[in-house]
Amino acid sequence: MSLTEKIIKTIAKTSGAYGIIEPDDKIMVAVSGGKDSYGLLYLLNELKKRLPFNIEIIALHVAQGQPGVDPTPLIEWLEQSGIPHEIAREDTYSVVQRNLTEGGTPCAICSRLRRGIIYTRAEKLGCNKVALGHHREDTLATLMMNLFYSGKLQAMPPKYTTDDGRFEVIRPMIEVPEPDLIALRDEQQFPIVPCALCSGQEDHKRRYVNELLDAVQDTHPTLRNVMLGALKHVNPSHLLDLTVERKK
């Protein structure tokens, strides 16, 4: 089984379990230039060829006007792929710089602006779903960060409806191991376009929990799969939250 087939099998299983990809979906995939969004678009396009029903996929790249960032390799890759796509040229960089507080990081502001652009374009194009490239390691790190720093048990859902009800946001790769996406990046030679803002920032908490999980996995090789399984087997009667419905 090829690497592509292996990952598609995981995505198809996740989709079947949570109703992520359904007949006649029109899905927008935001392609940032990183390995995860490239992988998501590539894999969904390959999965589309194998589905017994029709879906549409539209790729969107938001060119945010960051100094020194050249999206040309990404745009050329999209053109060669034959996948329908749009380029949204929006100078969010200037907005971020104007609103950045001393000692703050630009990621939160940038993310909100980018999300707004994506949702606006998705609505204009008649998309009913927006796909994000989060993978297994992302949801497990989020689980640990919420447990350690926010005092709550919460990871990432495979899909949810936006607050305004316009779209379903889906995470088809939520059960895909990140090492598989790294291998896919190398195999397919995706032309990575790093973010000039994110590249200089470090999420110390996320890095710490990932390093912690790496250390435990050295002696417990199936750790992350076991943790992923735990997210599917919750026993509310053994927790302390009185607002959660108890299993009888």
N, C-alpha and C positions, 0 to 999 in steps of 0.2 A: 504494500500500500504506500502510495506516495505521500509526501508531507501534506500537500494540498488536500488529498482525499481524507487523510487522517483528521485534519482540522475541520473540514466540511462535515465530517461525520459527527464531530462533537457539536458543531453549531446546529446541525439538523436535529440532534437529540434535544438540545436546549430549547430550540424553537418549538418542537412538538410538545414539550412538557409545559411551556409557559405561554404558548400562543403568540410567539414573537413575530413570525413571518406568516402571513395569511393570504389567501387568494385576493388578487386585484389590489394589493398594497402598492402604494407609490411612495417609495422610500428615499429620503434625502440622506446622503452620506457626506458629512463634513470632513474634508481631507485637509489636514493641517500641514502635512509634509513630514510627519513622524511615522515611524514604522507601524504603529497600531492603526492609524487611520488608512494608510496605504493597504495594510493587510486586510482590514475590514472591507474596503471597497473591492479589492481583488477577489476575496473569498465570497462575498455576496454575489458578485458577477458570475463566478464559477458555479455557485449554488443555484443561481437562477436558471442555468442551462439544464439542471438536473431535476428541477421541480415539476410536479405533474400539473401545476397551475401557473397562471401568469402573474408576474409582478413587474413593476418598473423601478429602475434605480437611476437616481440623478446625483451626480457628485457636485459638491460645492466647495470651492476654495476661497477663503476670505483673505485677500491681499491687504494687509493692514498698514502698509506704509512704513514699516520699520526700517530704519537706516541699515544698509549693508545686507538686507535680505533680498535675494533674487529668486522669485518663484518660477523662473523660466524652466528649469529642469522638470518641475512638477507639472507645469502646464503642458509641456511637450509630452510627458508621460501620459497625461490624460487624453491628449489628442491621439496618440498612438494606440491607446487602449480601445478606442471606439465607444467608450461609455459616455452617454450624454452627460454634459457637465456645464457649469457656469463658473465664472470668476467674478467675485464681488470685490471691487476695489474701493475700500473704505479706509480713510485715514483715522483709524482708532488710536494710532500711536500718539498723535498730538493730544488727543482727549485724555489719554492715560497720563501723559506727562503733566498736563494742567491740573489734574485731580490727585496726583500722587502726593501723599503726606510724607513728611520727614520720617525716615526710618521704616516707611511702609514698603510693601512689595507690589509690583504692578499686576500680578496675576489675577487677583480677584476682580479688579476693574476691567481688565482686558477680557476676562472670561464672560462677564456680564454683557459687555458690548458685543462681543463676538456671537454670543448666544442670541441676542436680539436680532442681529443681522441674519443669522441662520433661520430663525423662526419666521422672520418677515419674508425671506426668499422662499421658504418651504410653503408658506400660505399662498404666496403669489403663484407658485408653480403647481398648486393643487395637491401637495404631498399630505398624506395622512399620518406618516411616521417619520421620525428623525432618528437615525442610527448613530450611536456613539461607540468608540473603539475600546472601551474598558474590558480588561481581561481578568483572569483568575487572581493574579497577584494584586490587582487594583482593589478588588472587593475585599480580599482578606486583609490588606493593609488598612483599608477604611474601617473594617470591623475592629481591628486592634487599636487604631487611633481613637475611635469612639469609646472603646472600653477603657483605655488608659487615660484619656484626656478630657472626655466629655461625659463620662459616667453613664453611658447608655449602650444597649446592645443593638447595633444597627450597622448593616453593610450596604451593598448596592443592590437594588431590585433589578431583575432582568428586563422589566418594562414598567413604565408608569405614565399616567396622563398628566400633561402640563396643567398648571393651576387654572389657566383660562379655558381648558378643555379643547384646545385647537388640535393638539397632536398627541400621539403616543410616542414617548421616547423609549427606544429599545436598545438593549445591549446584547447583540447576538453572540459575542465572544466571551461572555461573563464566565464561562467554564473552561476557556482555552488557556493553557499554561503559557506564560510569557516566553519561556525558552523556545516554544514552538514558533512564536511570532518573530523572534530574533533569527531563528533558522530560516524562516520564510523570507525575511528581509534579505538575508544573504543569498539565498537561492534565487530570488526574483530580481535582485539588485535594484531595489527601490531607490530612486534618487532622493535621499533624505535632505530636507530643507529645514535646518534648525531654527527655532524661534530665538530672535536676538534678545528678547526679554527673559524668557524662561531659562535659557541656557546659563544665565548668570545668577539664577536664583536657586537656592536649595531649600527644600521642605525638610527641615531637620527631623521633625517628628516622623514623617513618612519614611525617611531614610533610616531612622533608628529602628522602627518596627520591622522594616524589611531586613535589616542586618540581623535583628534578633531572630526572625524566622529562618534566615539562612543558617545561623549558628545552630539552632535546634534541628534543622533539617539535616545537618551533617551526621547526626546520630539517629535521625528518624526520617529516612528518605521519602516516606509517603506523607509527611506532615501536611503539606498544603492540600492534597486530595482528601485527607481525613478532615481537615478544617472545612473544606468546601462541603463535604458530606454532612458535617454538623449543622450547617446552615439550612439543611433540608430536613433535619430531625430535631425539632424544637419541642421541648416538654414544658409548657407554661406552668404546670402545677408545681414544678421544681424551681420556679423563679419567684421573685418577691413583688412583682408588679400586679397590683390588685385590679388594674384596668384591663388586663389581658384575660381573654376567655380561657378558662381551664379545660383541659382535656379530661374526660371522664373515663 
